[in-house]
Amino acid sequence: MGLVAVPGRRRVTVADPLDQIALARRQHWVNQVARHAVERGDLVALTFRGAPTTWAELQARVVALSGALARRGVGAGDRVAILMGNRPEYVELLVAVNRLDAIAVPLNFRLSAGEVAYVLEDCGAALLFVDEGTAQVAVEAAAQSSLPVTVLDGPAYDGLLLEVGEPAPDVDVAEDSPALIMYTSGTTGRPKGAVLTHRNLASQSATLLMAFGFRLDGEVNLCASPLFHIGAIGSVAPALMVGATIAVLPTGAFDAAEVLDLMARERVTSVFLVPTQWQALCDEQERSPRDLADLRVTGWGAAPATDTLLRTMAEVFVGSSNVALFGQTEMSPVTCVLEGKDALRKLGSVGKPVPAVQARVVGPDMVDVAAGEVGEIVYRGPGTMLGYWRNPGATAEAFAGGWFHSGDLVRVDDEGFVYVVDRAKDMIISGGENIYCAEVENVLAGHPGIAEVSVIGRPHERWGETPVAVVVPRDGAELELDGVREWASGHLARYKLPTVLEVVTELPRNASGKVTKGALREWYGAAS
């Protein structure tokens, strides 16, 4: 399997009561969905476009789907990729794949066919589930892959559910076995697959249940982020664990009016959104108020929020608790939480490390820095990934000194609140999506008219940041933004494409010959 050693799997039989008791001790979303089907089978597990799915129905579909996958040879440790928008089938697939002790691989539906093909080959997926919005890219990606990849669309999915055959065997899915491979943009130009276990997801669930204060009954969490995103997984996991209802927001352009209507109709109690989305909701709610009396938690993160926005949220969504979440995919993801009572008092802070995370702020020598000094925050804890899929070099680097290195440079005040001051990894956050400059640079460097390129972020009113490409053209080449974007669109997801092109005669460099991005940010990084 490469880097990550998968613990030994053993298939158990219904006839063995001792194995059945051992299986029932497991604590992950596979077992929890089955338990909810028995204990609260008539209650609603999922809603989508107004249509409910009960826990009993969800479990029945999971069992049917896992049986069909097993009959196609899917078993422990196999990878099944998902390239779909938000829909109930996505949640069904996650649980059904894991029910076989196989590994689900959520893929960003904004990726180009080439990027999808790379991930399929890297993880070795044999099956790829798609919907009507991603089918064309999936077919192109499968054609580019050197592996035989079966693409399964909506009709094929429905056929699996109706298929008659031997049911899937019971499998003892251990908590420390891989559940997901979540691909992150690579600092060196290629994405890396963070391997997350069922224990990681259970740890994340405990953190969110505490931060959001989920109740045993009447809890409705709005899944508004794309399900390929760790932020969405982080909100779905605790809901599946405790039996809360998940209101799934369909994929598409963010429409504040539609979201508020859904929240009112489904009586949503908690939701996580990025600041730009909260601003849109505040504006719309002030224009046309909805009854959101059930809303208890307004969670946000992935980008900074202004004091003006935080005050507006408190005024518009009266009675809700404002909770900021901070973390990263490799930590499953939440590492720090800023409670509503501290949001304005500690403006700019990402909060304090959660109880399940052990954190230190260290210098390059792994020695703790003093309070108020800047250092890299490193982590340990049950939410820490196993490692990067088939990438021992990157894993060793990430865990140098026995701690996971976040790449975030922070300082901690005298009350223990963490403030991010810079990113050690050169990254842009645009609309809540991570864009690594090296990845964009590696693609643009292949443009026939570009001799040199450096990518930086520029503040953007709507998206937080946007990519700016500073390029040196080859002799005689004439470069225009539209042409560069069109050329790069076959290699990069749309949100990674530069929105600004700065043409220069040379890039600034230091004495070692490295491009000084500080100078580029000073010259070209200001909002226009």
MARKEDO-621258 format. One record per residue (C-alpha): residue in three letters; y, z, x negated; residue number from 1. Coordinates in Angstrom, 1 decimal. Layout:
BEGIN
ala,Y,Z,X,NUM
...
This chain:
BEGIN
met,0.0,0.0,0.0,1
gly,2.3,0.2,-3.0,2
leu,4.8,3.0,-3.4,3
val,4.0,5.3,-0.5,4
ala,0.5,6.7,-0.4,5
val,-0.6,6.9,3.2,6
pro,-2.6,10.1,4.0,7
gly,-6.2,9.5,4.9,8
arg,-6.6,8.5,8.5,9
arg,-9.6,9.4,10.6,10
arg,-10.4,8.1,14.0,11
val,-11.6,10.7,16.5,12
thr,-13.7,10.3,19.6,13
val,-13.3,11.7,23.0,14
ala,-16.8,13.3,22.7,15
asp,-15.8,15.6,19.9,16
pro,-13.9,18.6,21.5,17
leu,-12.9,20.1,18.1,18
asp,-11.2,16.9,17.1,19
gln,-9.5,16.7,20.4,20
ile,-8.1,20.2,19.9,21
ala,-6.9,19.2,16.5,22
leu,-5.4,16.0,17.8,23
ala,-3.5,18.0,20.5,24
arg,-1.9,20.2,17.9,25
arg,0.1,17.3,16.5,26
gln,3.8,17.3,17.2,27
his,5.3,13.8,17.4,28
trp,6.5,11.4,20.1,29
val,3.1,9.9,20.6,30
asn,1.6,13.2,21.8,31
gln,4.8,14.3,23.5,32
val,4.9,11.2,25.7,33
ala,1.3,11.8,26.7,34
arg,2.1,15.4,27.5,35
his,5.1,14.5,29.6,36
ala,3.0,12.1,31.6,37
val,0.8,14.9,32.6,38
glu,3.4,17.7,33.1,39
arg,6.3,15.7,34.5,40
gly,4.8,12.3,35.3,41
asp,7.0,11.6,38.3,42
leu,10.2,12.3,36.5,43
val,12.3,9.5,34.9,44
ala,11.8,8.8,31.2,45
leu,13.9,5.7,30.9,46
thr,16.5,3.8,32.9,47
phe,17.6,0.2,32.2,48
arg,20.0,-1.8,34.3,49
gly,19.4,0.7,37.1,50
ala,15.6,0.4,37.0,51
pro,13.7,3.7,36.2,52
thr,10.5,4.1,34.3,53
thr,8.7,7.4,34.9,54
trp,6.8,9.3,32.2,55
ala,3.5,8.4,33.8,56
glu,4.5,4.7,33.8,57
leu,5.7,4.8,30.2,58
gln,2.4,6.4,29.0,59
ala,0.3,3.8,31.0,60
arg,2.2,1.0,29.4,61
val,2.0,2.5,25.9,62
val,-1.8,2.9,26.3,63
ala,-2.2,-0.7,27.5,64
leu,-0.1,-2.1,24.8,65
ser,-1.8,-0.1,22.0,66
gly,-5.2,-1.3,23.3,67
ala,-4.1,-4.9,23.1,68
leu,-2.7,-4.4,19.6,69
ala,-5.9,-2.7,18.4,70
arg,-8.0,-5.6,19.7,71
arg,-5.8,-7.8,17.5,72
gly,-6.7,-5.7,14.4,73
val,-3.7,-3.5,14.2,74
gly,-4.7,-0.1,12.7,75
ala,-3.6,2.7,10.5,76
gly,-0.9,1.8,8.0,77
asp,-0.4,-1.8,9.4,78
arg,3.2,-2.9,9.9,79
val,4.5,-4.3,13.2,80
ala,8.1,-5.6,13.2,81
ile,10.5,-5.5,16.2,82
leu,13.5,-7.9,16.5,83
met,14.8,-7.2,19.9,84
gly,17.9,-6.0,21.7,85
asn,18.0,-2.7,23.6,86
arg,15.4,-2.6,26.3,87
pro,12.6,-0.3,27.5,88
glu,10.0,-2.5,25.7,89
tyr,11.5,-1.4,22.4,90
val,10.7,2.3,23.1,91
glu,7.3,1.4,24.4,92
leu,6.5,-0.5,21.2,93
leu,7.6,2.3,18.9,94
val,5.3,4.7,20.6,95
ala,2.4,2.2,21.0,96
val,2.5,1.1,17.4,97
asn,2.5,4.7,16.2,98
arg,-0.3,5.6,18.6,99
leu,-2.5,3.5,16.4,100
asp,-1.1,5.2,13.3,101
ala,0.5,1.9,12.4,102
ile,4.1,1.7,11.2,103
ala,6.9,0.2,13.3,104
val,9.6,-1.8,11.5,105
pro,12.8,-2.2,13.5,106
leu,14.9,-5.2,12.4,107
asn,18.6,-5.8,12.7,108
phe,19.0,-8.6,15.3,109
arg,22.2,-9.7,13.6,110
leu,20.4,-10.7,10.4,111
ser,20.1,-14.4,9.5,112
ala,16.7,-16.1,9.5,113
gly,16.5,-15.8,5.7,114
glu,17.2,-12.1,5.7,115
val,14.6,-11.5,8.4,116
ala,12.0,-13.6,6.4,117
tyr,12.7,-11.4,3.4,118
val,12.0,-8.2,5.3,119
leu,8.9,-9.6,6.9,120
glu,7.5,-10.5,3.5,121
asp,8.6,-7.2,1.9,122
cys,6.9,-5.0,4.5,123
gly,4.0,-7.3,5.0,124
ala,4.3,-7.5,8.8,125
ala,1.6,-9.5,10.6,126
leu,3.2,-9.3,14.1,127
leu,6.9,-9.7,15.1,128
phe,8.0,-8.9,18.6,129
val,11.1,-10.7,19.9,130
asp,13.1,-11.3,23.1,131
glu,15.0,-14.3,24.4,132
gly,18.1,-13.5,22.3,133
thr,16.2,-13.4,18.9,134
ala,13.3,-15.8,19.4,135
gln,15.0,-18.7,17.6,136
val,15.9,-16.7,14.5,137
ala,12.4,-15.2,14.5,138
val,10.7,-18.6,14.6,139
glu,12.9,-19.8,11.7,140
ala,12.2,-16.6,9.8,141
ala,8.4,-16.9,10.3,142
ala,8.6,-20.5,9.1,143
gln,10.4,-19.4,5.9,144
ser,7.9,-16.6,5.2,145
ser,4.9,-17.2,3.0,146
leu,2.9,-14.8,5.2,147
pro,1.3,-15.7,8.5,148
val,3.5,-14.0,11.0,149
thr,2.7,-14.1,14.8,150
val,5.8,-14.1,16.9,151
leu,5.4,-12.5,20.3,152
asp,8.0,-13.1,23.0,153
gly,8.5,-11.7,26.5,154
pro,5.7,-13.6,28.3,155
ala,3.3,-12.7,25.5,156
tyr,4.3,-9.1,25.7,157
asp,3.7,-9.0,29.5,158
gly,0.3,-10.6,28.8,159
leu,-0.7,-7.9,26.4,160
leu,0.1,-5.3,29.1,161
leu,-2.2,-7.1,31.6,162
glu,-5.0,-7.8,29.2,163
val,-8.5,-6.5,30.0,164
gly,-10.5,-5.1,27.2,165
glu,-11.7,-2.1,25.2,166
pro,-9.0,0.6,25.1,167
ala,-7.6,1.7,21.8,168
pro,-9.5,4.5,20.2,169
asp,-8.0,7.9,19.9,170
val,-6.4,8.3,16.4,171
asp,-5.4,11.5,14.7,172
val,-1.9,10.7,13.7,173
ala,-0.8,13.2,11.1,174
glu,2.8,14.4,11.0,175
asp,3.2,13.4,7.4,176
ser,2.1,9.8,8.0,177
pro,4.7,7.0,8.1,178
ala,6.1,6.2,11.5,179
leu,8.9,3.8,10.6,180
ile,10.2,1.6,7.9,181
met,14.0,1.4,8.3,182
tyr,15.6,-1.2,6.1,183
thr,19.0,-0.4,4.6,184
ser,21.4,-2.9,2.9,185
gly,20.7,-2.9,-0.8,186
thr,23.3,-2.0,-3.4,187
thr,21.7,-4.6,-5.7,188
gly,21.7,-7.4,-3.1,189
arg,18.3,-6.8,-1.4,190
pro,17.6,-4.4,1.4,191
lys,15.2,-1.4,0.8,192
gly,12.8,0.0,3.3,193
ala,13.1,3.7,3.8,194
val,9.8,5.1,4.9,195
leu,10.2,7.8,7.5,196
thr,7.3,10.0,8.7,197
his,6.6,11.7,12.0,198
arg,7.7,15.0,10.4,199
asn,11.0,13.4,9.4,200
leu,11.6,12.4,13.1,201
ala,10.5,15.9,14.3,202
ser,13.0,17.5,11.9,203
gln,15.7,15.2,13.2,204
ser,14.8,16.0,16.7,205
ala,15.2,19.7,16.1,206
thr,18.6,19.2,14.5,207
leu,19.9,17.1,17.4,208
leu,18.4,19.4,20.0,209
met,20.4,22.2,18.4,210
ala,23.6,20.2,17.9,211
phe,23.6,18.7,21.3,212
gly,22.1,21.7,23.1,213
phe,19.6,19.8,25.1,214
arg,18.4,21.6,28.3,215
leu,14.8,21.5,29.5,216
asp,15.8,19.8,32.8,217
gly,18.5,17.4,33.9,218
glu,19.3,16.0,30.4,219
val,20.3,12.4,30.3,220
asn,21.1,10.9,26.9,221
leu,22.8,7.5,26.7,222
cys,21.2,5.3,24.0,223
ala,24.2,3.1,23.2,224
ser,23.6,2.1,19.6,225
pro,21.2,-0.7,18.8,226
leu,17.6,0.6,18.6,227
phe,17.2,-0.9,15.1,228
his,19.8,1.5,13.9,229
ile,18.8,5.0,12.7,230
gly,21.6,6.5,14.9,231
ala,19.8,5.2,18.0,232
ile,16.4,6.4,16.7,233
gly,18.1,9.8,16.0,234
ser,19.0,10.2,19.7,235
val,15.8,8.7,21.2,236
ala,13.5,11.0,19.1,237
pro,14.7,14.3,20.5,238
ala,14.8,12.9,24.1,239
leu,11.2,11.8,23.8,240
met,10.2,15.2,22.3,241
val,11.6,17.4,25.1,242
gly,11.3,15.0,28.0,243
ala,14.9,14.1,28.6,244
thr,15.8,10.9,30.3,245
ile,17.0,8.1,28.1,246
ala,19.6,5.7,29.7,247
val,19.2,2.5,27.6,248
leu,22.5,0.5,27.3,249
pro,21.7,-3.2,27.2,250
thr,22.6,-5.1,24.1,251
gly,25.8,-7.1,24.2,252
ala,29.5,-6.9,23.6,253
phe,30.7,-3.4,24.1,254
asp,32.4,-3.2,27.5,255
ala,34.1,0.2,28.1,256
ala,34.2,-0.3,31.9,257
glu,30.4,-1.1,32.1,258
val,29.6,1.9,29.8,259
leu,31.6,4.3,31.9,260
asp,30.1,3.0,35.1,261
leu,26.7,3.5,33.7,262
met,27.5,7.0,32.5,263
ala,28.8,7.9,36.0,264
arg,25.9,6.3,37.8,265
glu,23.1,7.8,35.6,266
arg,24.9,11.2,35.3,267
val,24.8,11.0,31.5,268
thr,25.0,14.4,29.7,269
ser,25.3,13.3,26.1,270
val,26.1,10.2,24.1,271
phe,26.8,9.2,20.4,272
leu,29.3,6.4,19.7,273
val,31.5,5.3,16.8,274
pro,35.2,6.1,16.9,275
thr,36.3,2.6,17.9,276
gln,34.0,2.8,21.0,277
trp,35.4,6.2,21.9,278
gln,38.9,4.8,21.7,279
ala,38.0,2.0,24.1,280
leu,36.3,4.5,26.5,281
cys,39.4,6.8,26.4,282
asp,41.7,3.9,27.3,283
glu,39.5,2.7,30.1,284
gln,38.9,6.2,31.6,285
glu,42.6,6.9,31.6,286
arg,43.2,3.5,33.4,287
ser,40.4,4.0,35.9,288
pro,38.9,7.5,36.0,289
arg,35.1,7.9,36.7,290
asp,33.3,11.1,37.8,291
leu,31.8,12.2,34.5,292
ala,31.4,15.9,35.4,293
asp,27.8,15.9,33.9,294
leu,29.0,14.8,30.4,295
arg,28.6,17.8,28.1,296
val,28.5,16.3,24.6,297
thr,30.6,13.5,23.1,298
gly,29.1,12.8,19.7,299
trp,30.6,10.5,17.1,300
gly,30.2,9.4,13.5,301
ala,29.5,6.5,11.2,302
ala,33.3,6.2,10.5,303
pro,36.3,8.5,10.3,304
ala,38.1,9.5,13.5,305
thr,41.8,10.2,13.6,306
asp,43.3,13.5,14.9,307
thr,45.0,11.4,17.6,308
leu,41.6,10.1,18.9,309
leu,40.0,13.6,18.7,310
arg,42.8,15.1,20.8,311
thr,42.6,12.2,23.2,312
met,38.9,12.7,23.6,313
ala,39.4,16.3,24.4,314
glu,42.0,15.5,27.0,315
val,40.1,12.7,28.7,316
phe,36.6,14.1,28.7,317
val,37.5,17.7,29.7,318
gly,34.7,20.2,29.3,319
ser,32.6,18.2,26.9,320
ser,31.8,19.4,23.4,321
asn,33.0,17.1,20.6,322
val,30.3,16.9,17.9,323
ala,30.6,14.9,14.7,324
leu,27.4,13.8,12.9,325
phe,27.1,12.7,9.3,326
gly,24.1,11.5,7.3,327
gln,22.1,8.4,6.2,328
thr,19.0,6.6,7.0,329
glu,17.0,8.1,4.1,330
met,17.6,11.6,5.6,331
ser,16.4,10.6,9.2,332
pro,19.6,10.7,9.4,333
val,21.7,13.8,10.1,334
thr,22.6,16.1,7.2,335
cys,25.9,17.6,8.3,336
val,27.4,18.5,11.7,337
leu,31.0,19.3,12.6,338
glu,31.2,21.3,15.9,339
gly,33.9,20.6,18.4,340
lys,35.6,24.0,17.8,341
asp,36.3,22.9,14.2,342
ala,37.1,19.2,14.8,343
leu,40.9,19.5,14.6,344
arg,41.0,22.6,12.4,345
lys,38.9,20.8,9.8,346
leu,40.2,17.3,10.3,347
gly,38.6,14.9,7.8,348
ser,35.5,17.1,7.3,349
val,32.0,16.0,8.1,350
gly,31.0,19.6,8.8,351
lys,28.4,21.8,7.3,352
pro,24.8,21.0,6.2,353
val,22.4,21.6,9.1,354
pro,19.8,24.4,8.8,355
ala,16.9,22.0,8.1,356
val,18.8,20.5,5.1,357
gln,19.2,22.1,1.7,358
ala,22.3,20.6,0.0,359
arg,24.0,20.9,-3.4,360
val,27.1,19.3,-4.8,361
val,26.4,18.3,-8.4,362
gly,27.9,16.5,-11.4,363
pro,26.2,13.8,-13.4,364
asp,24.2,16.5,-15.3,365
met,22.8,17.9,-12.0,366
val,24.8,21.1,-12.5,367
asp,26.5,22.5,-9.4,368
val,30.3,21.9,-9.4,369
ala,32.7,24.7,-8.3,370
ala,34.0,24.9,-4.8,371
gly,36.8,22.4,-4.3,372
glu,35.6,20.1,-7.1,373
val,34.3,16.7,-6.5,374
gly,30.6,15.9,-7.1,375
glu,27.7,14.0,-5.5,376
ile,26.0,15.7,-2.6,377
val,22.2,15.8,-3.0,378
tyr,19.6,16.9,-0.5,379
arg,16.1,18.3,0.1,380
gly,14.4,19.1,3.4,381
pro,11.8,18.0,6.0,382
gly,14.0,15.1,7.0,383
thr,13.9,13.4,3.6,384
met,12.1,10.1,3.5,385
leu,8.9,9.5,1.7,386
gly,10.5,6.9,-0.5,387
tyr,11.4,3.2,-0.5,388
trp,8.6,0.9,0.6,389
arg,7.0,-0.8,-2.5,390
asn,10.0,0.0,-4.6,391
pro,9.0,2.8,-7.1,392
gly,12.0,2.1,-9.3,393
ala,14.6,2.6,-6.5,394
thr,12.6,5.7,-5.3,395
ala,12.6,7.3,-8.8,396
glu,16.3,6.7,-9.1,397
ala,17.0,8.1,-5.6,398
phe,15.0,11.3,-6.4,399
ala,16.2,11.8,-10.0,400
gly,16.1,15.5,-10.8,401
gly,14.0,16.4,-7.8,402
trp,16.7,15.9,-5.2,403
phe,17.6,12.9,-3.0,404
his,20.9,11.4,-4.2,405
ser,23.1,10.4,-1.3,406
gly,25.6,8.4,-3.3,407
asp,28.4,10.2,-1.5,408
leu,31.1,12.0,-3.6,409
val,32.3,15.1,-1.8,410
arg,34.1,18.4,-2.2,411
val,33.3,21.6,-0.3,412
asp,36.1,24.0,0.8,413
asp,35.9,27.8,0.6,414
glu,34.4,28.0,4.1,415
gly,31.5,25.6,3.3,416
phe,32.9,22.5,5.0,417
val,32.1,19.2,3.4,418
tyr,34.7,16.5,2.8,419
val,33.7,13.0,1.7,420
val,36.2,11.7,-0.9,421
asp,34.5,8.5,-2.0,422
arg,31.3,6.5,-2.0,423
ala,29.5,6.3,-5.2,424
lys,27.7,3.3,-3.8,425
asp,30.1,0.4,-3.2,426
met,29.9,0.1,0.5,427
ile,32.0,-0.9,3.5,428
ile,31.6,0.6,7.0,429
ser,32.6,-2.0,9.6,430
gly,32.1,-1.1,13.2,431
gly,29.5,1.6,12.2,432
glu,27.5,-0.9,10.2,433
asn,27.0,-0.5,6.4,434
ile,27.9,-3.5,4.3,435
tyr,27.1,-3.3,0.6,436
cys,29.5,-5.3,-1.5,437
ala,26.8,-6.3,-4.0,438
glu,24.7,-7.9,-1.3,439
val,27.7,-10.1,-0.1,440
glu,28.7,-10.8,-3.7,441
asn,25.2,-12.0,-4.6,442
val,25.3,-14.5,-1.8,443
leu,28.8,-15.8,-2.3,444
ala,28.2,-16.2,-6.1,445
gly,25.8,-19.0,-5.1,446
his,28.6,-21.0,-3.4,447
pro,29.1,-24.2,-5.4,448
gly,32.8,-23.8,-5.5,449
ile,32.9,-20.1,-6.5,450
ala,32.9,-19.2,-10.2,451
glu,33.4,-15.4,-9.7,452
val,33.6,-13.1,-6.7,453
ser,34.2,-9.4,-6.0,454
val,34.1,-7.9,-2.5,455
ile,36.1,-4.9,-1.3,456
gly,36.9,-3.3,2.1,457
arg,40.2,-3.5,3.9,458
pro,41.3,-1.2,6.8,459
his,40.9,-2.8,10.2,460
glu,42.4,-1.5,13.4,461
arg,39.3,-2.2,15.5,462
trp,36.3,-2.1,13.1,463
gly,37.5,0.6,10.7,464
glu,37.0,-1.7,7.6,465
thr,36.4,-5.4,7.1,466
pro,35.1,-7.3,4.0,467
val,37.6,-9.1,1.8,468
ala,36.3,-11.6,-0.8,469
val,38.4,-12.0,-3.9,470
val,37.2,-15.2,-5.6,471
val,37.9,-17.3,-8.7,472
pro,37.2,-21.0,-7.8,473
arg,35.4,-23.4,-10.1,474
asp,37.5,-26.1,-11.7,475
gly,38.6,-28.5,-9.0,476
ala,37.2,-26.6,-6.1,477
glu,39.3,-25.9,-3.0,478
leu,38.2,-22.9,-1.1,479
glu,39.0,-22.0,2.5,480
leu,37.8,-19.0,4.5,481
asp,36.2,-21.0,7.3,482
gly,34.2,-23.1,4.9,483
val,33.0,-20.1,2.8,484
arg,32.0,-18.3,6.0,485
glu,30.1,-21.3,7.3,486
trp,28.3,-21.7,4.0,487
ala,27.3,-18.0,3.8,488
ser,26.3,-17.7,7.5,489
gly,22.8,-19.1,6.6,490
his,22.3,-16.2,4.2,491
leu,24.2,-13.2,5.7,492
ala,24.4,-11.6,9.1,493
arg,27.7,-12.4,10.8,494
tyr,29.2,-8.9,10.5,495
lys,28.7,-9.1,6.7,496
leu,30.8,-12.3,6.3,497
pro,34.2,-11.9,4.7,498
thr,37.1,-12.1,7.2,499
val,39.7,-12.5,4.4,500
leu,39.5,-14.8,1.3,501
glu,41.8,-14.1,-1.6,502
val,41.8,-16.8,-4.3,503
val,42.8,-15.7,-7.8,504
thr,42.8,-17.2,-11.3,505
glu,40.8,-14.2,-12.7,506
leu,39.4,-10.9,-11.8,507
pro,40.8,-7.7,-13.4,508
arg,38.3,-6.1,-15.9,509
asn,38.2,-2.9,-18.0,510
ala,37.4,-2.6,-21.6,511
ser,33.6,-2.9,-20.9,512
gly,34.1,-6.1,-19.1,513
lys,33.4,-4.7,-15.6,514
val,35.5,-5.7,-12.7,515
thr,38.0,-2.9,-11.8,516
lys,37.7,-2.7,-8.1,517
gly,40.3,0.0,-8.0,518
ala,42.9,-2.6,-9.0,519
leu,41.5,-5.0,-6.4,520
arg,41.8,-2.4,-3.7,521
glu,45.3,-1.6,-4.7,522
trp,46.3,-5.3,-4.6,523
tyr,44.3,-6.6,-1.7,524
gly,42.9,-3.6,0.1,525
ala,45.9,-2.7,2.2,526
ala,45.9,-3.6,5.9,527
ser,47.8,-6.8,6.6,528
